[in-house]
Amino acid sequence: MGRSGCGHDDAGGSPPRPKVDFKRSLDSYRAKPGAFRVVDVPPMRYLMVDGHGDPNTSTSYAQAREALYPVAYSVKFASQQELGRDYVVPPLEGLWWAENMDVFTVARDKSQWNWTMMLMVPEWVETTMVQAAVQSVGTKRRPTRLGDLRLETLAEGRCVQTLHIGAFDDEGPVLARMHEEFIPAQGLRMTGEHHEVYFSDPRRTSPAKLRTLLRQPVSAAS
């Protein structure tokens, strides 16, 4: 949705930096289907909105997305225009948890899910730019949950991840193997919330072709 470059050169006449696509440049966004991988994820900043319930039916979930994307694109354009650094808005991500984690791998009872939906913000973007983007979005067609949006650093550290290709409801067996087989076999235990990165838009992609990175923070088993 943006233009490559920023329309002016950096100081000293150097050419504009190329547009960054974090899906290609960040190792933490890399995963292969059918393979579990241990990776150290650096701390990253996100625009975040929390909620609870089935994402397919929850009004709050739809409203969270409606708050995240306008701010994310406003930040992107500010980075392009003010800093000369353009980038592709990163993929939507989500943290998911429940009091009983079997609702993910066995029952898949989405009404019991808690979630935080997120869009990553590049490290070079100043906090003041994010604040200005929120204010700008609020002066237009203000999203219902804009006031719930925050900027926060997520430090996951060591994680296990894989790429799932297929419908969201088919993730259960993959997660069961990750949680019950691979992680214990590596001498690890689960620590943080289940994390998903959505490389596909379900509105434009058939369920069988959806590409979703599945991540679980871990630490050494005691």
GISULGI-V811832 format. One line per field, one symbol per residue. psi: psi as a letter, one per 20 degrees, with the letter a starting at -180 (. if undefined). burial: b if it has 16 or more other C-alpha atoms within 10 Angstrom, else e. A space follows every 10 residues. Layout:
psi->???
burial->???
//
This chain:
psi->irqqajiqqr qjjqqqqqpp ohhhhphijp qqpjppppqo pqpqqqpqpr aqroihiphh ghhghhhggh gghggghggg hhikoqqppr qqqppprrho iiighfhlnh ijpqqoqqpq pqhipqhhhg ghgggghhic noqhkhiipr pqponhcprp rrppoaqhij hghghggggi fgghhjkrqq gaqppqpoiq oiiipqhijp opppqoqrrp p.
burial->eeebbbeeee eeeeebbebb ebeeeeebbe beeeebbbbe beeebbbbbb bbbbbeeeeb bebbbbbbbb bbbbbbbbbb eeebbbbbbb bbbbbbbbee bebbbeebeb ebbbbbbbbb bbeebeeebb eebbeebbee ebbebbeebb beeeebebbb bbbbbeeeee bbebbeebbe ebbeeeebbb ebbbbbbbbb eeeeeebeeb bbbbbbbbbe ee
//
